[in-house]
């Protein structure tokens, strides 16, 4: 995914490989998040 994002010219992105259902959106570390890109596990597509 990192390679695909770099090729697309994406900057200011932080990858997190985790189950998004376990993420607490009230956690302060997500207070400035404005966008989320989800890539289904094992899809191999890396579609953006």
mmCIF file as Biopython writes it, N, C-alpha, C and O atoms, coordinates in Angstrom:
data_model
#
loop_
_atom_site.group_PDB
_atom_site.id
_atom_site.type_symbol
_atom_site.label_atom_id
_atom_site.label_alt_id
_atom_site.label_comp_id
_atom_site.label_asym_id
_atom_site.label_entity_id
_atom_site.label_seq_id
_atom_site.pdbx_PDB_ins_code
_atom_site.Cartn_x
_atom_site.Cartn_y
_atom_site.Cartn_z
_atom_site.occupancy
_atom_site.B_iso_or_equiv
_atom_site.auth_seq_id
_atom_site.auth_asym_id
_atom_site.pdbx_PDB_model_num
ATOM 1   N N  . UNK A ? 1  ? 0.819   -1.181  0.000  1.0 0.0 1  A 1 
ATOM 2   C CA . UNK A ? 1  ? 0.000   0.000   0.000  1.0 0.0 1  A 1 
ATOM 3   C C  . UNK A ? 1  ? 0.869   1.254   0.000  1.0 0.0 1  A 1 
ATOM 4   O O  . UNK A ? 1  ? 0.556   2.229   -0.683 1.0 0.0 1  A 1 
ATOM 5   N N  . UNK A ? 2  ? 1.941   1.230   0.752  1.0 0.0 2  A 1 
ATOM 6   C CA . UNK A ? 2  ? 2.824   2.390   0.806  1.0 0.0 2  A 1 
ATOM 7   C C  . UNK A ? 2  ? 3.359   2.729   -0.586 1.0 0.0 2  A 1 
ATOM 8   O O  . UNK A ? 2  ? 3.417   3.899   -0.964 1.0 0.0 2  A 1 
ATOM 9   N N  . UNK A ? 3  ? 3.744   1.716   -1.336 1.0 0.0 3  A 1 
ATOM 10  C CA . UNK A ? 3  ? 4.253   1.931   -2.693 1.0 0.0 3  A 1 
ATOM 11  C C  . UNK A ? 3  ? 3.178   2.548   -3.580 1.0 0.0 3  A 1 
ATOM 12  O O  . UNK A ? 3  ? 3.457   3.477   -4.337 1.0 0.0 3  A 1 
ATOM 13  N N  . UNK A ? 4  ? 1.959   2.041   -3.492 1.0 0.0 4  A 1 
ATOM 14  C CA . UNK A ? 4  ? 0.863   2.576   -4.303 1.0 0.0 4  A 1 
ATOM 15  C C  . UNK A ? 4  ? 0.565   4.029   -3.950 1.0 0.0 4  A 1 
ATOM 16  O O  . UNK A ? 4  ? 0.312   4.845   -4.836 1.0 0.0 4  A 1 
ATOM 17  N N  . UNK A ? 5  ? 0.594   4.351   -2.671 1.0 0.0 5  A 1 
ATOM 18  C CA . UNK A ? 5  ? 0.343   5.728   -2.254 1.0 0.0 5  A 1 
ATOM 19  C C  . UNK A ? 5  ? 1.441   6.665   -2.741 1.0 0.0 5  A 1 
ATOM 20  O O  . UNK A ? 5  ? 1.165   7.782   -3.177 1.0 0.0 5  A 1 
ATOM 21  N N  . UNK A ? 6  ? 2.685   6.206   -2.664 1.0 0.0 6  A 1 
ATOM 22  C CA . UNK A ? 6  ? 3.811   7.013   -3.134 1.0 0.0 6  A 1 
ATOM 23  C C  . UNK A ? 6  ? 3.700   7.258   -4.632 1.0 0.0 6  A 1 
ATOM 24  O O  . UNK A ? 6  ? 3.900   8.382   -5.093 1.0 0.0 6  A 1 
ATOM 25  N N  . UNK A ? 7  ? 3.387   6.228   -5.386 1.0 0.0 7  A 1 
ATOM 26  C CA . UNK A ? 7  ? 3.221   6.374   -6.844 1.0 0.0 7  A 1 
ATOM 27  C C  . UNK A ? 7  ? 2.107   7.355   -7.193 1.0 0.0 7  A 1 
ATOM 28  O O  . UNK A ? 7  ? 2.177   8.053   -8.205 1.0 0.0 7  A 1 
ATOM 29  N N  . UNK A ? 8  ? 1.086   7.401   -6.353 1.0 0.0 8  A 1 
ATOM 30  C CA . UNK A ? 8  ? -0.044  8.299   -6.595 1.0 0.0 8  A 1 
ATOM 31  C C  . UNK A ? 8  ? 0.240   9.724   -6.131 1.0 0.0 8  A 1 
ATOM 32  O O  . UNK A ? 8  ? -0.584  10.618  -6.321 1.0 0.0 8  A 1 
ATOM 33  N N  . UNK A ? 9  ? 1.405   9.934   -5.522 1.0 0.0 9  A 1 
ATOM 34  C CA . UNK A ? 9  ? 1.780   11.270  -5.073 1.0 0.0 9  A 1 
ATOM 35  C C  . UNK A ? 9  ? 1.151   11.680  -3.751 1.0 0.0 9  A 1 
ATOM 36  O O  . UNK A ? 9  ? 1.090   12.866  -3.427 1.0 0.0 9  A 1 
ATOM 37  N N  . UNK A ? 10 ? 0.686   10.705  -2.994 1.0 0.0 10 A 1 
ATOM 38  C CA . UNK A ? 10 ? 0.057   10.990  -1.705 1.0 0.0 10 A 1 
ATOM 39  C C  . UNK A ? 10 ? 1.119   11.394  -0.687 1.0 0.0 10 A 1 
ATOM 40  O O  . UNK A ? 10 ? 2.164   10.753  -0.585 1.0 0.0 10 A 1 
ATOM 41  N N  . UNK A ? 11 ? 0.850   12.447  0.056  1.0 0.0 11 A 1 
ATOM 42  C CA . UNK A ? 11 ? 1.741   12.891  1.130  1.0 0.0 11 A 1 
ATOM 43  C C  . UNK A ? 11 ? 0.919   13.078  2.404  1.0 0.0 11 A 1 
ATOM 44  O O  . UNK A ? 11 ? -0.308  13.162  2.357  1.0 0.0 11 A 1 
ATOM 45  N N  . UNK A ? 12 ? 1.602   13.139  3.527  1.0 0.0 12 A 1 
ATOM 46  C CA . UNK A ? 12 ? 0.924   13.359  4.798  1.0 0.0 12 A 1 
ATOM 47  C C  . UNK A ? 12 ? 0.038   12.207  5.204  1.0 0.0 12 A 1 
ATOM 48  O O  . UNK A ? 12 ? -1.003  12.402  5.831  1.0 0.0 12 A 1 
ATOM 49  N N  . UNK A ? 13 ? 0.449   11.013  4.849  1.0 0.0 13 A 1 
ATOM 50  C CA . UNK A ? 13 ? -0.348  9.817   5.108  1.0 0.0 13 A 1 
ATOM 51  C C  . UNK A ? 13 ? 0.372   8.925   6.113  1.0 0.0 13 A 1 
ATOM 52  O O  . UNK A ? 13 ? 1.596   8.802   6.084  1.0 0.0 13 A 1 
ATOM 53  N N  . UNK A ? 14 ? -0.389  8.313   6.987  1.0 0.0 14 A 1 
ATOM 54  C CA . UNK A ? 14 ? 0.182   7.374   7.949  1.0 0.0 14 A 1 
ATOM 55  C C  . UNK A ? 14 ? -0.585  6.066   7.840  1.0 0.0 14 A 1 
ATOM 56  O O  . UNK A ? 14 ? -1.804  6.036   8.010  1.0 0.0 14 A 1 
ATOM 57  N N  . UNK A ? 15 ? 0.133   4.986   7.554  1.0 0.0 15 A 1 
ATOM 58  C CA . UNK A ? 15 ? -0.494  3.678   7.426  1.0 0.0 15 A 1 
ATOM 59  C C  . UNK A ? 15 ? -0.648  3.023   8.791  1.0 0.0 15 A 1 
ATOM 60  O O  . UNK A ? 15 ? 0.217   3.148   9.657  1.0 0.0 15 A 1 
ATOM 61  N N  . UNK A ? 16 ? -1.758  2.327   8.967  1.0 0.0 16 A 1 
ATOM 62  C CA . UNK A ? 16 ? -2.007  1.576   10.199 1.0 0.0 16 A 1 
ATOM 63  C C  . UNK A ? 16 ? -2.611  0.238   9.798  1.0 0.0 16 A 1 
ATOM 64  O O  . UNK A ? 16 ? -3.738  0.178   9.306  1.0 0.0 16 A 1 
ATOM 65  N N  . UNK A ? 17 ? -1.871  -0.813  10.007 1.0 0.0 17 A 1 
ATOM 66  C CA . UNK A ? 17 ? -2.365  -2.143  9.665  1.0 0.0 17 A 1 
ATOM 67  C C  . UNK A ? 17 ? -3.065  -2.717  10.893 1.0 0.0 17 A 1 
ATOM 68  O O  . UNK A ? 17 ? -2.428  -3.262  11.794 1.0 0.0 17 A 1 
ATOM 69  N N  . UNK A ? 18 ? -4.388  -2.583  10.908 1.0 0.0 18 A 1 
ATOM 70  C CA . UNK A ? 18 ? -5.157  -3.040  12.055 1.0 0.0 18 A 1 
ATOM 71  C C  . UNK A ? 18 ? -6.623  -3.189  11.667 1.0 0.0 18 A 1 
ATOM 72  O O  . UNK A ? 18 ? -7.041  -2.740  10.600 1.0 0.0 18 A 1 
ATOM 73  N N  . UNK A ? 19 ? -7.385  -3.814  12.532 1.0 0.0 19 A 1 
ATOM 74  C CA . UNK A ? 19 ? -8.819  -3.981  12.340 1.0 0.0 19 A 1 
ATOM 75  C C  . UNK A ? 19 ? -9.494  -2.664  12.711 1.0 0.0 19 A 1 
ATOM 76  O O  . UNK A ? 19 ? -9.467  -2.257  13.872 1.0 0.0 19 A 1 
ATOM 77  N N  . UNK A ? 20 ? -10.099 -2.000  11.732 1.0 0.0 20 A 1 
ATOM 78  C CA . UNK A ? 20 ? -10.669 -0.684  12.020 1.0 0.0 20 A 1 
ATOM 79  C C  . UNK A ? 20 ? -11.856 -0.759  12.979 1.0 0.0 20 A 1 
ATOM 80  O O  . UNK A ? 20 ? -12.241 0.258   13.557 1.0 0.0 20 A 1 
ATOM 81  N N  . UNK A ? 21 ? -12.436 -1.930  13.156 1.0 0.0 21 A 1 
ATOM 82  C CA . UNK A ? 21 ? -13.539 -2.075  14.109 1.0 0.0 21 A 1 
ATOM 83  C C  . UNK A ? 21 ? -13.064 -1.982  15.557 1.0 0.0 21 A 1 
ATOM 84  O O  . UNK A ? 21 ? -13.868 -1.785  16.468 1.0 0.0 21 A 1 
ATOM 85  N N  . UNK A ? 22 ? -11.762 -2.124  15.765 1.0 0.0 22 A 1 
ATOM 86  C CA . UNK A ? 22 ? -11.221 -2.035  17.121 1.0 0.0 22 A 1 
ATOM 87  C C  . UNK A ? 22 ? -10.712 -0.635  17.450 1.0 0.0 22 A 1 
ATOM 88  O O  . UNK A ? 22 ? -10.256 -0.396  18.568 1.0 0.0 22 A 1 
ATOM 89  N N  . UNK A ? 23 ? -10.779 0.281   16.506 1.0 0.0 23 A 1 
ATOM 90  C CA . UNK A ? 23 ? -10.276 1.645   16.701 1.0 0.0 23 A 1 
ATOM 91  C C  . UNK A ? 23 ? -11.305 2.476   17.472 1.0 0.0 23 A 1 
ATOM 92  O O  . UNK A ? 23 ? -12.494 2.463   17.156 1.0 0.0 23 A 1 
ATOM 93  N N  . UNK A ? 24 ? -10.832 3.188   18.474 1.0 0.0 24 A 1 
ATOM 94  C CA . UNK A ? 24 ? -11.691 4.095   19.233 1.0 0.0 24 A 1 
ATOM 95  C C  . UNK A ? 24 ? -11.582 5.486   18.612 1.0 0.0 24 A 1 
ATOM 96  O O  . UNK A ? 24 ? -10.554 6.145   18.773 1.0 0.0 24 A 1 
ATOM 97  N N  . UNK A ? 25 ? -12.614 5.948   17.906 1.0 0.0 25 A 1 
ATOM 98  C CA . UNK A ? 25 ? -12.531 7.248   17.238 1.0 0.0 25 A 1 
ATOM 99  C C  . UNK A ? 25 ? -12.381 8.421   18.206 1.0 0.0 25 A 1 
ATOM 100 O O  . UNK A ? 25 ? -12.048 9.528   17.782 1.0 0.0 25 A 1 
ATOM 101 N N  . UNK A ? 26 ? -12.618 8.199   19.491 1.0 0.0 26 A 1 
ATOM 102 C CA . UNK A ? 26 ? -12.454 9.263   20.493 1.0 0.0 26 A 1 
ATOM 103 C C  . UNK A ? 26 ? -11.029 9.350   21.008 1.0 0.0 26 A 1 
ATOM 104 O O  . UNK A ? 26 ? -10.701 10.251  21.780 1.0 0.0 26 A 1 
ATOM 105 N N  . UNK A ? 27 ? -10.178 8.422   20.587 1.0 0.0 27 A 1 
ATOM 106 C CA . UNK A ? 27 ? -8.773  8.441   21.007 1.0 0.0 27 A 1 
ATOM 107 C C  . UNK A ? 27 ? -8.134  9.738   20.502 1.0 0.0 27 A 1 
ATOM 108 O O  . UNK A ? 27 ? -8.253  10.060  19.320 1.0 0.0 27 A 1 
ATOM 109 N N  . UNK A ? 28 ? -7.463  10.480  21.374 1.0 0.0 28 A 1 
ATOM 110 C CA . UNK A ? 28 ? -6.850  11.760  20.984 1.0 0.0 28 A 1 
ATOM 111 C C  . UNK A ? 28 ? -5.910  11.670  19.779 1.0 0.0 28 A 1 
ATOM 112 O O  . UNK A ? 28 ? -5.749  12.655  19.058 1.0 0.0 28 A 1 
ATOM 113 N N  . UNK A ? 29 ? -5.294  10.519  19.547 1.0 0.0 29 A 1 
ATOM 114 C CA . UNK A ? 29 ? -4.370  10.437  18.404 1.0 0.0 29 A 1 
ATOM 115 C C  . UNK A ? 29 ? -5.101  10.540  17.069 1.0 0.0 29 A 1 
ATOM 116 O O  . UNK A ? 29 ? -4.465  10.733  16.033 1.0 0.0 29 A 1 
ATOM 117 N N  . UNK A ? 30 ? -6.420  10.417  17.079 1.0 0.0 30 A 1 
ATOM 118 C CA . UNK A ? 30 ? -7.199  10.543  15.845 1.0 0.0 30 A 1 
ATOM 119 C C  . UNK A ? 30 ? -7.931  11.878  15.760 1.0 0.0 30 A 1 
ATOM 120 O O  . UNK A ? 30 ? -8.768  12.060  14.876 1.0 0.0 30 A 1 
ATOM 121 N N  . UNK A ? 31 ? -7.638  12.801  16.647 1.0 0.0 31 A 1 
ATOM 122 C CA . UNK A ? 31 ? -8.385  14.062  16.715 1.0 0.0 31 A 1 
ATOM 123 C C  . UNK A ? 31 ? -8.241  14.923  15.461 1.0 0.0 31 A 1 
ATOM 124 O O  . UNK A ? 31 ? -9.114  15.740  15.167 1.0 0.0 31 A 1 
ATOM 125 N N  . UNK A ? 32 ? -7.157  14.746  14.730 1.0 0.0 32 A 1 
ATOM 126 C CA . UNK A ? 32 ? -6.943  15.566  13.526 1.0 0.0 32 A 1 
ATOM 127 C C  . UNK A ? 32 ? -7.139  14.787  12.234 1.0 0.0 32 A 1 
ATOM 128 O O  . UNK A ? 32 ? -6.850  15.301  11.153 1.0 0.0 32 A 1 
ATOM 129 N N  . UNK A ? 33 ? -7.620  13.571  12.329 1.0 0.0 33 A 1 
ATOM 130 C CA . UNK A ? 33 ? -7.859  12.755  11.134 1.0 0.0 33 A 1 
ATOM 131 C C  . UNK A ? 33 ? -9.034  13.339  10.357 1.0 0.0 33 A 1 
ATOM 132 O O  . UNK A ? 33 ? -10.094 13.612  10.921 1.0 0.0 33 A 1 
ATOM 133 N N  . UNK A ? 34 ? -8.829  13.526  9.054  1.0 0.0 34 A 1 
ATOM 134 C CA . UNK A ? 34 ? -9.893  14.061  8.202  1.0 0.0 34 A 1 
ATOM 135 C C  . UNK A ? 34 ? -10.376 13.054  7.165  1.0 0.0 34 A 1 
ATOM 136 O O  . UNK A ? 34 ? -11.493 13.173  6.662  1.0 0.0 34 A 1 
ATOM 137 N N  . UNK A ? 35 ? -9.538  12.055  6.837  1.0 0.0 35 A 1 
ATOM 138 C CA . UNK A ? 35 ? -9.906  11.062  5.827  1.0 0.0 35 A 1 
ATOM 139 C C  . UNK A ? 35 ? -9.394  9.687   6.247  1.0 0.0 35 A 1 
ATOM 140 O O  . UNK A ? 35 ? -8.389  9.566   6.947  1.0 0.0 35 A 1 
ATOM 141 N N  . UNK A ? 36 ? -10.105 8.662   5.807  1.0 0.0 36 A 1 
ATOM 142 C CA . UNK A ? 36 ? -9.694  7.285   6.066  1.0 0.0 36 A 1 
ATOM 143 C C  . UNK A ? 36 ? -9.791  6.507   4.762  1.0 0.0 36 A 1 
ATOM 144 O O  . UNK A ? 36 ? -10.788 6.606   4.047  1.0 0.0 36 A 1 
ATOM 145 N N  . UNK A ? 37 ? -8.756  5.734   4.455  1.0 0.0 37 A 1 
ATOM 146 C CA . UNK A ? 37 ? -8.760  4.839   3.299  1.0 0.0 37 A 1 
ATOM 147 C C  . UNK A ? 37 ? -8.697  3.418   3.832  1.0 0.0 37 A 1 
ATOM 148 O O  . UNK A ? 37 ? -7.741  3.047   4.512  1.0 0.0 37 A 1 
ATOM 149 N N  . UNK A ? 38 ? -9.707  2.629   3.526  1.0 0.0 38 A 1 
ATOM 150 C CA . UNK A ? 38 ? -9.736  1.238   3.963  1.0 0.0 38 A 1 
ATOM 151 C C  . UNK A ? 38 ? -9.441  0.344   2.779  1.0 0.0 38 A 1 
ATOM 152 O O  . UNK A ? 38 ? -10.018 0.514   1.704  1.0 0.0 38 A 1 
ATOM 153 N N  . UNK A ? 39 ? -8.551  -0.601  2.972  1.0 0.0 39 A 1 
ATOM 154 C CA . UNK A ? 39 ? -8.228  -1.591  1.945  1.0 0.0 39 A 1 
ATOM 155 C C  . UNK A ? 39 ? -8.567  -2.951  2.537  1.0 0.0 39 A 1 
ATOM 156 O O  . UNK A ? 39 ? -7.918  -3.383  3.490  1.0 0.0 39 A 1 
ATOM 157 N N  . UNK A ? 40 ? -9.573  -3.638  1.992  1.0 0.0 40 A 1 
ATOM 158 C CA . UNK A ? 40 ? -9.960  -4.941  2.544  1.0 0.0 40 A 1 
ATOM 159 C C  . UNK A ? 40 ? -8.781  -5.898  2.615  1.0 0.0 40 A 1 
ATOM 160 O O  . UNK A ? 40 ? -7.973  -5.982  1.691  1.0 0.0 40 A 1 
ATOM 161 N N  . UNK A ? 41 ? -8.700  -6.612  3.721  1.0 0.0 41 A 1 
ATOM 162 C CA . UNK A ? 41 ? -7.597  -7.559  3.890  1.0 0.0 41 A 1 
ATOM 163 C C  . UNK A ? 41 ? -7.636  -8.617  2.799  1.0 0.0 41 A 1 
ATOM 164 O O  . UNK A ? 41 ? -8.699  -9.073  2.379  1.0 0.0 41 A 1 
ATOM 165 N N  . UNK A ? 42 ? -6.467  -8.984  2.362  1.0 0.0 42 A 1 
ATOM 166 C CA . UNK A ? 42 ? -6.285  -10.030 1.352  1.0 0.0 42 A 1 
ATOM 167 C C  . UNK A ? 42 ? -6.893  -9.680  -0.001 1.0 0.0 42 A 1 
ATOM 168 O O  . UNK A ? 42 ? -7.013  -10.552 -0.861 1.0 0.0 42 A 1 
ATOM 169 N N  . UNK A ? 43 ? -7.278  -8.427  -0.207 1.0 0.0 43 A 1 
ATOM 170 C CA . UNK A ? 43 ? -7.849  -8.081  -1.510 1.0 0.0 43 A 1 
ATOM 171 C C  . UNK A ? 43 ? -6.754  -8.002  -2.560 1.0 0.0 43 A 1 
ATOM 172 O O  . UNK A ? 43 ? -6.970  -8.332  -3.726 1.0 0.0 43 A 1 
ATOM 173 N N  . UNK A ? 44 ? -5.562  -7.557  -2.130 1.0 0.0 44 A 1 
ATOM 174 C CA . UNK A ? 44 ? -4.450  -7.438  -3.064 1.0 0.0 44 A 1 
ATOM 175 C C  . UNK A ? 44 ? -4.657  -6.354  -4.100 1.0 0.0 44 A 1 
ATOM 176 O O  . UNK A ? 44 ? -3.818  -6.171  -4.983 1.0 0.0 44 A 1 
ATOM 177 N N  . UNK A ? 45 ? -5.762  -5.633  -4.007 1.0 0.0 45 A 1 
ATOM 178 C CA . UNK A ? 45 ? -6.069  -4.645  -5.036 1.0 0.0 45 A 1 
ATOM 179 C C  . UNK A ? 45 ? -5.387  -3.311  -4.778 1.0 0.0 45 A 1 
ATOM 180 O O  . UNK A ? 45 ? -4.861  -2.688  -5.700 1.0 0.0 45 A 1 
ATOM 181 N N  . UNK A ? 46 ? -5.396  -2.876  -3.535 1.0 0.0 46 A 1 
ATOM 182 C CA . UNK A ? 46 ? -4.815  -1.577  -3.228 1.0 0.0 46 A 1 
ATOM 183 C C  . UNK A ? 46 ? -5.502  -0.450  -3.964 1.0 0.0 46 A 1 
ATOM 184 O O  . UNK A ? 46 ? -4.875  0.567   -4.262 1.0 0.0 46 A 1 
ATOM 185 N N  . UNK A ? 47 ? -6.769  -0.608  -4.260 1.0 0.0 47 A 1 
ATOM 186 C CA . UNK A ? 47 ? -7.517  0.425   -4.978 1.0 0.0 47 A 1 
ATOM 187 C C  . UNK A ? 47 ? -7.679  1.664   -4.130 1.0 0.0 47 A 1 
ATOM 188 O O  . UNK A ? 47 ? -7.913  1.588   -2.923 1.0 0.0 47 A 1 
ATOM 189 N N  . UNK A ? 48 ? -7.548  2.821   -4.787 1.0 0.0 48 A 1 
ATOM 190 C CA . UNK A ? 48 ? -7.726  4.087   -4.082 1.0 0.0 48 A 1 
ATOM 191 C C  . UNK A ? 48 ? -8.786  4.895   -4.786 1.0 0.0 48 A 1 
ATOM 192 O O  . UNK A ? 48 ? -9.100  6.007   -4.359 1.0 0.0 48 A 1 
#
